[in-house]
Amino acid sequence: MRHPASIAALALVVLVAGCTSVNPYYDAGKPHHTAQGFKNNYPPNPAYLRPPSGFFEGWAGRLKNWTSDGSERAPLAPIATVQPDLGFIHANKAQPALTWIGHATFLLQTGNGVNILTDPVFDQRASPLSFAGPKRQQPPGVALADLPHVDAVLISHSHYDHLSVDSLRALYRQPGGPPMLFAPLGIDLWLAENITGGEKAHITRLDWWDKAAFRGLDLQLLPVHHWSSRTPWDRNETLWGAWAVTRPGFSFFFSGDLGYSKDIQDIAARFTGGFDLAAIGIGAYQPVWYRNSHVSPDEAVRIHRELRVRHSVGMHWGTFPMGQERLDQAPRDLATARAAQGIADDAFFVMRHGQTYRPPPVAR
């Protein structure tokens, strides 16, 4: 039975009024800027456009994500987890390491003493409501309270499965001081209003291709094909993007959410040496029209190849039921895609919630 207030609360979310926005960062010289917000560099793939007959199916799928417990997309077998290696995580200062907390949330340890969280979401639901919306199917691989001090947070975009008020507020209050929050244009204003109480010293905003220096690292926001919103009336008012984290001897790519586009080739042209490590989305690709927002495992392997990544980890699966495929379908399709594209099993793989991966050293 639904929570008795769920219908009214959902209606309230839908009825939140919005005004016509004005993009405070509008630059007429940048094609991805609009007077109201932002747009993608390239048109959507026509093969993935939702047919008119799919309108009601699309909305039925969204409502299912919001009102179901995810059981109809249950994995064929239990998704195994591991106990996090907290001793290593807290002691590690010198070795690049990646720990999967769930969905798009990773603890990246860069090998020079910096701890970075990507898209931190520790909530039970990827939703503004506590009783409706996509429900977490696996607990966070590392509890928020068990994290080492987080030095920086990378935010890819504004969707609820990537941007959490409660998680960011907790991180901002962490012992030892708040992390630096790196965010695409527009999300900086949301952070100041909802997280930092107006304080901006710990917020760095970036446009596509902008680069910020942080404790020996270069953090760069990269263009990808996606969109943003937190209400029905603020679509694309804030920017979205992928991230590159680089320093001499180590490089990392975080895809955020993306549909496959020529942006990948544009990124590859700037990062000619490739990446040592990447986290690339592989879930929420069914039905097919989701693939203008999320890549399939086959497209994820193509991204891995085109960006010349040495080792990639699949993310955006197994945690929240965001697409219509089963929660464990993506890893099976990833294995098929690897074989079809001639990629070794250990070059693009999935992790268990709580698992830490330590990429092998690369001879330079």
N, C-alpha and C positions, 0 to 999 in steps of 0.2 A: 504494500500500500504506500502511496506517495505521502510525503509529509503534508499535513493539512494546509500549510501555508504556501506550498510549492507553486500552485497555479498562480496565486496572487503575486508571489515574489517574482516568478518568471515574467509575468505580465508587466511588473514594475520595471524590470530590466529593459524590456522591449519598449516601454513607454517613456524611458528617460529622454527628455527633450534635448536636442542639440541645435546649436546655432551654426550658420554658415561660417566656416573657419577661414582664417587668414594665415597663410604660412609666414611665420615671423622670420624665417631664414630664406625666403624666396630669392633666388638669383636667376634672373632671366637668361643669363648666359650659360646656364647648366640645363641640358635637355631633360634631365630627370626631375627637375623642380617644376612645380605648378604653383599658381597663386594660392591654391587651397592646400597643397601638400606635395606629394611626390608620385612618381610613376616609374614603371620599369623601363630599362633601356631598349628592350626588344619586344615585339608583339608576342602574344601567347601562341603556343603551338596549336594550329587549327585542328590537329588530330585529337586534341584533348579538350576541345570545347564541349561544354555540356549541351547535348541536344535539347530542343524545346520540350520534348517528351520526358526529359529527365529532371525538369524543374521540381515536380512534386516528390520524385524519388530523392533528389538532393536535400530538400527540406526535411523529408522523413528521416534521412540519415542523420542530419544534424540534431533533430529532436531525439532520435534514438541515443545519440552520444550524450545528450543532456539528461535523459530520464531513465536510462537503463543502468543496470549494474555491470554491464559488459559481458555477461555470461554467454550471450549468443556468439561472442567472438572469443570465447575461451580457448586457450592453447590446446593443441592435441595432446600435449604432455606438460606436466608442471615445469615452469620456467625456474631452473635452479639458480640459487643465489649462493654467495660465499660470505663468510665473516670478513669484514675489512681488516687489513693489516695495519691497525692503528699505530703500532710501534714504528713501523717503517714510515708511515705517512707523517707522523709527528717529528721523526728524527731526520727525515730526508731533506737535505739542503743542496746536494751536489749532483743528483742524478735526475734526468728527465723522467717523469712518470705521469701516468694518466689513470685516474680512478673513476669508474662509472658509478654515479649516484643514482641515475635513472633518467630515462627520456633524453633530454638534451643537457642535463646537468652533469658536469664533470669537474673534478678537482684536477687541474693541470699544475704540476710541479715542474718548473722550467729548467731546473738544473743549475740555477744561479741564486737559489734561496728565495724565489718568489712563488707564492701560492695564488693561483687564479681559479675562480669559479666561473663556469659558463652557464648562462641562463638558469640561475638557481631557483628551482621550484621544489619545495619540500611539502607542499600542501597535499591533503587527501583528495582534493578535486582540482582540476584545471578549470577554474570557474570562479565567478564572483560570489557564488552561493555555497554554503557549507553542506547543503543537502541535495543539490542538483548539479549536473555537469559531469564531464568525463571523470570517472572515479579511478584513483590509483589502484593498480592491481598488484604491485610489488612495493614493499616499504622502501624508503630511501636506503641505498647501499651503505651510506654513512650518514648517521644522524647529524642534524645541524649542530648539536651540542658537542659532538665528537670531532668536529673539524679542527685542524690546526688554524692558527690565525690566518685569515684570508686577506691578502694584500690588495687584490684587484678583482673586480667583477666585470665580465664581458656580457653585454646584453645584445641580442641579435634583432629582436623586434618586440612588438607590444602584445602579441596574443597571450592568452592566459596560461597556456602550457609552457611559456617561455619567460613570462614576466609576472612575478608574484609579489604582492604588497607585503604579506606577512613574512615571507622569506627574506626579502630585502630589508625590512625593518629590523628583523632579528640580527642580520649581518651588520647592519649599520650600528647596532648597539653592542657588538661583540667586545669582549675584553681585549684591551690593547689598542682600541681605537678603530674607527670605521675603515672599510676598504675604499679604494678609489673606484668609482663607478664609471665605466666607459660605455657610452650609449650613442646610438644614431640620433641625428637631428630630430628634435621634437620630444624624444623620450627624456632628454635632459630636463625639460620643463615639467614633465610628469614626475620625475624623480624629486625635483625640488619641492613640488607641491605635496607629494604623497609619502616621501621617505625621509628627506633631510630637513624638513621644517623650514625650507627656504634657503638653507645654507648651500652654497654652490662650490665651495672649495674642494669638495670630494667628488665632483662630477666633471667629467670631460666629455664634451660632445664632439662627434665627428660626422663629416659627410663622406660619401663614397670616395675612396682613395686617400682620404686624410690619414695621417700617421701621427701617433703620439709616442713620445719617449717616456718610459717608466722603468726605473731601476735596472738599467742595462738592457731593456727590451724595446723593440719597436712593435707597437700595436696598431694595426691598420684595418680600417673598415673597408670591405670589398663589396662591389655590386653583385647582387644575385636577383633572380626573378621570384618575387613573392608579393606580399601586400601586408597591410597592418590594419588593425582596428581593436577597440575594446568595447565599443557600443555599436548599434546599427547606424550611427550617424557620424562616425569619425574615421571612415575608411580612408586609408592612405594619408592621414594627416601627419603621421610620424614616419620617419624613414626606417628601413630594414636593411640587413646586410649580413654577410659572413665576416669572419675575422682571420687575420694572419698574425701570429705571434712569432717573432724572429729575434734571434741574437746570434752572434758568431758561434757556429757549431751546432745550432739547433733551430728548427723551424716547425711550426704547427699551424694547421688549417682547421677552422671550425666552421661548418657549413651553415649553422642555423637552419632555417627552413628555406628550401629553394625548389623551384622547378628547373628542369634542364633548359639552358639557353646559351647563346653565344657569349654570355658573361664569363663562362668557364674558360673559353679560349682567350678572352681578354685578360683574365687573371693569369693564365699560364704564360702569356706573352710577357708579363711583368716579373713573374717568378720563374725564371728560366732554369734555375737549379732545382726546382721542385720543392717538395716538403718532406721532412723526415717522418712526420706523423700527422694524421688527420682524423677528425671525427665527422662522419658524413651521414646524413639522414637516410634511412632505408625503409621507413614505415609510413603509413597513411597514404597509400598509393592506389587504393581501390575505393570507389569506382574510378574508371579511367580519367574522368575529368578532374580528379584530385591532383593529377600529375602536371598541371600548370602551377601548382603550389608546392608539391612534394615530389621527390624523385622516387622511382621504383628501384629495387635492388640492381636491376640491369643498368639503369642510368647512373646509379651510384658508382658502380664499377667503372663505367665509362669516365666519370669525373675523376676517379682515382687514377686512371690511366692518363687522362689528358693533363692533369695537374702534376703528373710524375711523382706521386706520393710513394714513399718507400713502405710504409705500413699504415693502413687505414682501419678504423674501428667503426662499425655500424651503430647508429644511435636512432632515437625517435621510434622505438619499437618496444613492446613488452611491458610498458609501464602504464600508460594511459591509452584507452581504446579510442583513437582519433580517426582511424580509417574504418573501412568495412571488412578488411581482411582479419583473419584470426591473429591473436597477439603474437604467435610464434611463426606466422607464415613468412615474414620477411627474412629470417635467417635461412630458411629452406630455399627461398628464391635467390638469396644471395649466393648460396653454394652453386646453384644452377648457373647463375650469371658468371661467377668466377670461372667455372669450367668452360663455358662458351667463349669467354674472352681471354682464356689462357693465363689467368692470374692465379698464383699459388695460394693455397689455403691460408698460409701464415702471413700473406701480404694484405688481405682484407678479411676481417673476421669480426665476430661479435664477442662481447665480454659478458660476464655475469654481473648482476647488481652487487656492488661491493668490491669487485675485483680491481686490482691494480696491475697495469701493464707497464713494463719498463722496456722501451725500445732499445734494441742493440745499438752500440756505438757505430758511427759511420766514419769510415776512413775518408779524410778530406785531402 
